[in-house]
Amino acid sequence: MAGLSLTGAAAVALAAACLTAGCASVGYYAQAVGGHVDLLNRARPVAEVIADDATPPALRERLALSQRIRDFAVAELALPDNRSYRRFADLQRPAAVWNVVAAPELSLALKTWCFPVVGCVGYRGYYDRAAAEALAAQLRADGWEVLVYAVPAYSTLGRLEWLGGDPLLSTFIHWPEGELARLIFHELAHQVVYAAGDTTFNESFATAVERLGGARWLERHASAAARDEYAAFDARRRQFRALTLAARRELEAVYSSAADDDAKRAAKADVFARLRADHERLKREEWGGFTGYDGWFARANNAALGVQAAYDEFVPAFERLFDAAGGDFARFYAEVRRLADLPKAERHATLRAAVATAAGGAAAQ
């Protein structure tokens, strides 16, 4: 999913826990262990990479920038001051992991997989793309709509600091400044608060932190050129989100209606046709032919829309909580931790009420 910072599911601590507990799917956990260990073995301290004469100047500059962003995360955003993002790993591949997500033909509800520690999540991560595609083919044969997407980074929730923490990766280090900052803030946010088995809560919270922190970084430390670059990128992303949110709401209404399945299928086809047509109009009339979202729209299905919802649904609620905390990140995190301790149903009801309030306030302005 272009333009989105997504976290992967596979983490060596979780895999090891399941292996020792005698879980099923040992092959899956073994690839998680091996993939993460390989990633860690590739990591070198940032200072060492910068000092290496063989390091290209462009990479040296980006690594130095990453450390300024990392320091800012601690000093200004109250994010963890630990070993994460103080090392760099060149993976020599386009993604850290590949995630598989699946949804039924007439629903946006994602299929879930359950793991130790993290609980049940709506994705399954693989370090090898071929393995991800093999699972995707199996799911399609079983009638699921499936998406396989590249993940530039993932979080181990701060549980592997003793192994050096989560490293910076070649998969995202050259992103535009604003996007690099947001990704680092997003992944560190997962170390602050994590509710087991609640992907939407966790990802919406981390997305809120990345947006709030990214805006503060750009305002206080970025050059005018970096701010302009980010503004153009983010304007398109906001339009993309508005377009897909409208489609999600239409489809939710279709799928929950009393119509028969054939009528739902016809309405669904109409929604997706209009979604793709609206994208082409945006490209032509407002984006100057920008093709960055072409791949997403070519593969758009229930799974693609379902996973996107996890990163967006509660963001307005978290932004409202941040405002209520007076823009103080530490107070904001304390309130989010309180929510994380609630039963899931109560937690979601509280956040939905906040989303509705935020939407009402925006409409009144």
C-alpha positions, 0 to 999 in steps of 0.5 A: 500500500503506497504511502503507508507505513505498515508494521509486520507481524513476525518478530523473533520473540513471538516466534521463539515463544510459540516454538517453546510452547509447542505451537502448530505451524512450526515452519512459519515460526521458524521462518520468522526466527530465521528472517529476524536473526538475519536482519539483526546480523546485518545491522551495524551501529550507525556511527560505524556506517557513517565513519566507513569510507565505503559508505556512499555520501547520500547514505551517510547524510540520511543516517545522520538525519535519522539520528537527529530524528531519533533524538527528537523523538526522545526529547520532543515526543517522549518516545523511548530512549533505547537502542532502537534505530541506532543501527542500520541494516542493508537488506538488499531487497525491497521490503523487510517482510511481505504481509498477507491479508484476506477478507470474504467476498462480501465483507471488509472484516479481515481474517485473523491469525493468532500469536503469543504475546501480540494476540490475534492480528489481521495479517501474516508476515513472511520474510520471503515473498514466494512464501507469502504468495503461496499462502495467498494462492491457498487463501484465494482457492478457499474463496478469500479476497487476498492482498500481498503487500510489501512492508518497509519496517516492523516493530518488535514492541521493544522486547528485543532491546537486549539484541540491539532493538529494531534497526534502521533499514535500507527499505526506507532510509532514503524516503523523503525527510517527512516520511522517514520521520513519520515511520520512525515515530510510528514504529517507536509508538508501538513500544509505548502502548500495545493492546494485544489482539487489537490491530485497529487500536494499535495501528491507529494510535501509532498513525496518530503519533506519526502524524502529530510528531511528523508535523512537529518535526517539519515545523521545527527542524525541516528545511523549506524544501523538505516541507514543500516536498512533504506537503505535495506528497501528503496532499495526494495521500489525504485525497487517497484516504478520502476516496477510499474511506468513501468507498469503505463506507459505501461497501459497509452499507452494501454488505450489511444490507438486506439485499441478496448476494447477487444484488450485493455483488452488483453494487460492489462492482459498481463501487469499485468501478467508480473508485477506480474512475475517481482515481483516474480523474484525480491523476488526470486533473489534480496529480499531474499524472502521478502514478504512485497509487496505480498498483494499489488501485489495480489490486483494490479489493475487500482485503486492501480496504479492510487493512487500510481501515486498521490504520485510519479508523481511530486516528481522529479519536487519538488526535482529539485525546492529544488535544485534550492532553494539551499537546503533551505527549506524556499525558497523551500516552498515559490516557492511551494506556488507560484505554488499552487496559479497558475491555476491547468492546469498551475501548472501541466504544469510547474511541468511536464516540470520540471519532463522532465528536471530532467529526461533528466538530469538523462539520460545524467549522 
